[in-house]
Amino acid sequence: MPLMPKRIKFRKQQRGRLRGNATRGNYVSFGDFGLQALEPHWITARQIEAGRIAAQRFLRRQGKIYIRLFPDKPVSKKPLETRMGKGKADTDFWAARVKPGTMLFEIAGVPESLAKEAMARVAHKMPVRCRFVGRRLAV
């Protein structure tokens, strides 16, 4: 079941712009290793779910996977062969806004080689270039 909000204040949203780098959610917080986005993009709920399934199937119930993004943006789309006008279309899918530097997924409780391979499988499902990062040690 793809992620989506339980309830929202407004049904439809304007598209907006993705500018600048991520200032929040841009380091490994929960796990030991993470997957970091290098480009701005909208990531749909279906893409997030595909990444989660790919990681869980590869890890075979060992370790813990953390999803660090949530699709809270409703994106509307008019049906094919529909004339212009007649108001804004209904919500077609939900998307998460991703800026460069945003942490997408994290993994804990597995060795680095296994985590790297699992994150590579997740990265194939994402519409952005990603990199594998480890936890920064506090000084």
C-alpha positions in Angstrom: 0.0 0.0 0.0 1.6 3.3 -1.1 2.1 6.0 1.5 -0.3 9.0 1.6 -1.5 11.4 4.3 -4.5 10.3 6.4 -6.1 13.7 6.1 -5.1 17.1 4.7 -6.2 20.6 5.1 -6.5 21.4 1.4 -7.3 18.9 -1.3 -5.2 20.4 -4.1 -1.8 22.2 -4.2 0.1 24.4 -6.7 3.2 22.8 -8.2 5.8 25.1 -6.6 9.5 25.1 -7.3 12.4 23.0 -6.0 15.3 25.4 -5.3 18.5 25.0 -3.2 19.9 22.2 -1.2 18.3 20.3 1.7 19.0 21.9 5.1 17.0 19.4 7.1 17.0 15.6 6.9 20.3 15.6 5.2 22.4 13.3 7.4 22.1 9.8 8.8 20.0 9.9 12.0 18.4 6.6 12.7 20.5 3.9 10.9 24.2 3.2 10.3 24.1 3.8 6.5 21.9 5.9 4.2 21.0 6.7 0.6 21.3 10.4 -0.2 19.7 12.2 -3.2 22.0 14.3 -5.4 19.3 15.9 -7.6 16.0 17.7 -7.0 12.9 15.8 -8.0 9.5 14.7 -6.9 9.5 11.0 -5.8 6.1 9.4 -6.0 4.6 7.1 -3.3 4.9 4.1 -5.7 8.6 4.7 -6.2 9.2 4.9 -2.4 7.2 1.6 -2.0 9.2 0.0 -4.8 12.5 0.9 -3.1 11.3 -0.4 0.3 10.2 -3.7 -1.2 13.6 -4.1 -3.1 15.5 -3.5 0.1 13.4 -5.8 2.2 13.6 -8.7 -0.3 17.3 -8.4 -0.6 17.9 -8.2 3.2 15.6 -11.1 3.9 14.2 -9.7 7.2 17.6 -8.9 8.8 18.4 -5.3 9.8 16.0 -2.4 9.9 15.0 -0.1 7.1 14.0 3.5 7.8 12.1 5.6 5.2 13.1 9.2 5.6 10.7 10.9 3.2 6.9 11.0 3.1 4.7 11.8 0.0 2.6 14.7 1.3 2.1 16.6 -2.0 -1.0 15.9 -4.0 -0.3 16.0 -7.7 -3.3 16.3 -10.1 -3.5 15.2 -13.7 -6.2 15.7 -16.3 -7.3 12.6 -18.2 -6.1 12.0 -21.7 -8.0 13.6 -24.6 -9.7 16.1 -22.3 -10.2 19.7 -23.4 -8.7 22.6 -21.5 -10.7 24.3 -18.8 -13.4 22.9 -16.6 -11.3 23.4 -13.4 -8.3 21.7 -11.9 -8.2 17.9 -12.1 -8.5 15.4 -9.2 -5.4 14.1 -7.4 -3.6 11.5 -9.5 -0.7 10.6 -7.1 1.1 11.7 -4.0 4.8 12.9 -4.2 7.6 13.8 -1.8 9.6 16.9 -2.6 13.3 15.9 -2.6 16.2 18.5 -2.7 19.8 17.6 -3.2 21.2 16.2 0.0 18.0 14.7 1.3 18.4 11.3 3.0 15.9 8.9 1.3 16.4 5.6 3.1 18.5 4.4 6.1 19.6 0.9 7.1 20.7 -0.4 10.6 21.9 -3.7 11.9 23.7 -5.1 8.8 27.3 -5.1 7.7 28.4 -2.3 5.3 28.8 -4.6 2.2 25.2 -5.9 2.6 23.9 -2.4 3.2 25.7 -1.1 0.1 24.2 -3.8 -2.1 20.7 -3.2 -0.7 21.0 0.6 -1.2 22.2 0.0 -4.8 19.0 -1.9 -5.4 16.9 0.9 -3.9 18.8 3.5 -6.0 17.8 1.7 -9.2 14.1 2.4 -8.3 14.7 6.1 -7.6 14.3 8.8 -10.3 17.3 10.7 -9.0 21.1 10.0 -8.8 21.9 8.8 -5.2 25.0 8.1 -3.2 25.7 5.7 -0.3 26.7 7.4 2.9 27.7 6.3 6.4 27.0 7.8 9.8 29.1 10.8 10.7 30.9 10.4 14.0 30.3 13.1 16.6 33.4 14.8 17.7 
